[in-house]
């Protein structure tokens, strides 16, 4: 029986070789075409004993009938015959009755492989194409989508026969396959081994069409067959076959079916990996370069959600599998590493899914990757972060440099991620590789995300404290190469020590100053510097300044205020060349710095009276441990000492801003307040800084204000002179004006001083030259420049400014004099309290007073034109008790200058002024102490023995070394409000003596010239003969008999009892002048 079986198998294989064209006779036959060759093979096959068993409806009995077959019929018969041979060989190979079936050789395997290919080509595919074409035509006619009208359909009966024949052939092929998923072998169904690798796509295509097509009487069996075939092949091959079939079908139902089958394969444990293998291959040595079309194909397949699943359910199934490919977390049975092309495609697929379904995918990624970065719940243990960090690194390193993925993957955990980086930097034993990994992720996010997202993210880091917000107490626990988030405060952190050294904190040493800010400003700004994103750093700087300004104005949370101040100072120090390279950024920084300074009471450092009803301040000053002294004198001394000390903290910030402003203006000569509106705002804000307590800020603010004023005036003048003729005298004056303004913007002092000289020459020309025409529109700018320059510390600039103001008064008269007086007494005469005047403001008023003094001196008898705008406000200032005594003394000096220039101009106020001075001497006089008795007698004796001994046994030399213990304290305490200071009384005596001296001198001059004596009458101005005794007793004179008598009494008392020796001498001289006045009036 074994020999018969072998003989039958050999006969079948021989017949098959004839059909395959591998027989000896077939090789010798050469036909004119393929049809002739196939016909000759069919005749030879029919003549063989084994081929006679093949039956076909179109297979005739005679050779003539075979020759009459058409091409399609020849192909179908050849395919059917090949399939019959394959079926017979398969039945003999698996028959249980055959005990010893001879093995099939390599040559016979080649013949069988050819027969299987012929069977699929002409027995399966030809019929399947006809059926699919018919279904497509039927669908087009039903839907009316054909462009040429109705399509002529094939005969339904014929198509039905084709369909049945196709079904029969498919069932025959399915019998060649094993019934369960086992690895086919040569001994067990050897023909299945030949079908599955090469022809599974054609088999699945036919099965899907028969199982889900319009005519499906056998749909259940075919559908089951499809799933059975898919179980026999690897997932990657199944996905590849289904993908190819999907591209070939045109019917929507069949395409939908393929999509569902493909989704089912993807949902398998190895489905995603199988898709990558099917599209990209499994070569581990392949590089990461993958064609974009393949990447898009993979992403498109993975983004197709099955209709039987929700979107979130589908992605929660597939995304973990994609991430597993990125981290090489694969099946243990697979020993080869994941190809780089697979990782590239995985990252691309996630990025594409994130851009399509942002909310869903980002939420799923967050649930998978972010839990280790947040504090665990009380009932769970903390998760280790390195695993998620490695997944994030793989995902981002294999994706395109697009901001989408870092924004949604790293953005939500930026705060904890930065906190982890800070913790790794603090722990010296931390793993360097882990530290570089975290730093790389943070820098990747900082460099790729959009500017707005970057600013929001870094700002959130600043506000997050330890990384999770101020309301969450958690910290990172770092142990070598592992890191976990634990609940509770950090054990080693100290947020506020017993005493805080604000100077050390503002200087940059937070730890030494007693504060440990989280995040650390220096560490954070240093990281921002490495990102090299100028626009982000600039926006953060401006926003930090805004926040600092808001917190400073609110006057609460001093630690938070100090934190943002440290951020700003660190950014200016480390990123100055980056964030402030753009002039607009510089101006924005200057603007916010000045505004913050205006709202910062600490920056002004002026003594303030404490309101008991107001709660204590919560600003930065409240961090100081030492209480303020309530004594007024102590507060004044402390304020002056603060003014003389080096500025720190906010003052450094303002100084930096002003230096940057000057440098920017010098580098951009075309930048003016007219073409840059922010400069106009800065110009208006610079005025308070010119009176700042810091000796560093004042000159910078004055210089910046002068430059801006000059540029503003220069631009206005240039626009007004565009229509001026070349030979017009005004043009020369305007050219000089422009040159002066240009020189005033130079940082070199002598050059600026020369600019003032040129401006003064516009007012008063050189000797021998006519006065140039002066445009009235230029006067306000010139006056403003002189007033700003008069505050300069350089003596040359100060003197030129004073001379310029005097020249303006001399040429322009009353308006300029009134403007100077407004600056000198402005804000003091409105009845409001004037306490709190700073040293800088006092210095400004005194300097303007010097210009007023020289202007008054040059007026002479013309002082009467200005006396009404000088004397009343000056006399009012003398009577104010809430302004510094030194300023009151200055006002008295100006009144004395008026008396020296023109005593007749003071006629309306002479009596009131003299009476007021006498009352001042009475009220504010300081008399010597009477001789001491009892216990104080010893001190008196000690003073008599030691002439240099002062009070409390101290020598005068020692007393002079201690501020506040001098008899004359005005020089050491210029802001003092004490009216008992000796210079105040000296000024009053100086005014009286000057008025008396000028009156006596005028009377003597008139007598020498024979002119009538001019009396000073408070009610009228009348002339009387010299020597008229009635005139002496007149009741209308300023120096009436009663006033002179009172002068003698008060001045005599002052000369006898005042403690100040200078006052005593001046009182005696004034008494002598009173005597001379009486003699002059008597004609002696």
KASULUR-V858137 format. One line per field, one symbol per residue. ss: DSSP state (a for helix, b for strand, c for the rest). psi: psi as a letter, one per 20 degrees, with the letter a starting at -180 (. if undefined). burial: # if it has 16 or more other C-alpha atoms within 10 Angstrom, else .. Layout:
# KASULUR-V858137
ss=???
psi=???
burial=???
This chain:
# KASULUR-V858137
ss=caaaaaaaaaaaaaaaaaaacccaaaaacccccaaaaaaaaaaaaaaccaaaacccccccccaaaaacccaaaaaaaaaaaaaaaaaaaaaaaacccccccccccaaaaaaaaaaaaaaaaaaaaaaaaaaaaaaaaaaaaaaccccccccccccaaaaaaaaaaaaaaaaaaacccccccccccccccaaaaaaaaaaaaaaaaaaaaaaaccccccaaaaaaaaaaaaaaccaaaaaaaaaaaaaacccaaaaaaaaaaaaaaaccccaaaaaaaaaacccccccccccaaaaaaaaaaaccccccccaaaaaaaaaaaaaaaacccccccccccccaaaaaaaaaaaaaaaaacaaaaaaaaaaaacaaaccccccccccbcaaaaaaaaaaaacccccaaaaaaacaaaaaaaaaaaaaaaacccccaaaaaaaaaaaaaaaaaccaaaaaaaaaaaaaccccccccccbbbbbbccbbbbbbccccccccccccccaaaaacccaaaacccccccaaaaaaaaaaaccaaaaaaaaaaaaaaaaaaaaacccaaaaaaaaaaaaaaaaaaaaaacccaaaaaaaaaaaaaaaaccaaaacccccccccccccccaaaaccccccccaaaaaaaaaaaaacccccaaaaaaaaaaaaaaaaaacccccccccaaaaaaaaaaaaacccccaaaaaaaaaaaaaaaaaaaaaaaaaaccccccccaaaaaaaaaaaaaaaaccccaaaaaaaaaaaaaaaccccccccccccaaaaaaaaaaaaaacccccaaaaaaaaaaaaaaaaaacaaaaaaaaaaaacccccccccccccaaaaaaaaaaaaaaaaaaaaaaaaaaacaaaaaaaaaaaaacccccaaaaaaaaaaaaaaaaacaaaaaaaaaaaaaaaaaaaaaaccbccccccaaaaaaaaaaaacccbcaaacbaaaaacccccccccccccccccccccaaaaaaaaaaaaaaaaaaaaaaaaaaaacccbbccbcccccbbccccaaaaccccbcccaaaaaaaaaaaaaaaaabccaaaaaaaaaaaaaaaaaaaaaccc
psi=hhhgghgggggghghhhghikjrghhhiporhrhggghghhhgghhiqhhiiippqhjoahqhhhhijqrgghgggggghhghggggggghhhjpiiohmpqqprhghghghhghgggghgihfhghhhgghgghggghghgikiphkbqppqrphgghhgggggggghghghhiiqqirnqoqrhhomhhhhhggghjhghghggggghhjrgomhkggghghhghgghhiqqhghgggghggghhhqhphghghghgghghhhhirhkgghhgghhhirkohiqaiopqhhgghgghgghiopqijqrghhghihhghhghhhhjknrphiohqqpqhhghghghggggghhhgmgggghgghghghihijqprrhjqqqqphhghghggggghhjrqmqigghghghgijgghghhgghhhhhohjqphghghgghggghgghhhrrgghgggghhhghiidiijqhiporqpopndjqpqpqqrqphjpohoahqpnhghghiingghijqnqpqpgggghhghhihlnghghghhgghhgggggghhhhlrmhggghghghgghhhhghjgigikhphhhghgggghgghhhhjohhhhlqpqppohipqqqjahhiiqhpqqpipghhhgggghhhhirpqrchhhggggghghgghghhhnhiorhginhhhhghghiighhijqhpihhghghggghggggghghggghhhijhjpqhjphhggghghgghghhhhipipghghhhhhghhhhhgorrpjqqpqqpphiighggghgghhhiiqhphggghhgghggghhhhgicgggghghhhhgjpiijjiqpjqjprhggghghhghhgggghghhigcijhhhihhjggghghghhipijqqhhhhhghhhhhhhghhgnhhhjghjgghggghhghghghjqoqqqrpqrchihghghhhhhnhjpaqkjqqhghhhioqijqgojhhhmhjqjoijphhghghghhgghgggghggggghhhhhijqqpoqopihroqpqqqjohhhhjqiiqgmrggggghgggghggghhiqhphghgghhghhhhhgghggghhij.
burial=....##.################..#........#.##########...##.......#...#..##.#....##############.##.##.......#..#...#..##################..###########.................#..##.###.##..##.###.....#....########...###############....#..##.##.###.##.#########.##..#.#..##########.##...###########.#............#..##.###.##....#..###.##.#######..#.......#################.....#######..########.....##.##.#########.##...######################.....##..##.###.##.######.#.###.##.##########...######....#####............###.########.##########.##.###.#.#################.###.##.###############..##.###..#.#######################...........##..#.........#.######..#...################.##.....###....###.##.##..#######.###################.#............##.##.###.#######....##############.......#........############....##############...#.##.###..##..#......#.######.#################..##.##..##.###.##.#.##############################.######.##...##............##..#.....##.....#..#....#.#..##..############################.###..#.....######.......##...##....####..##..##.###########..#########.##.###.##.#.
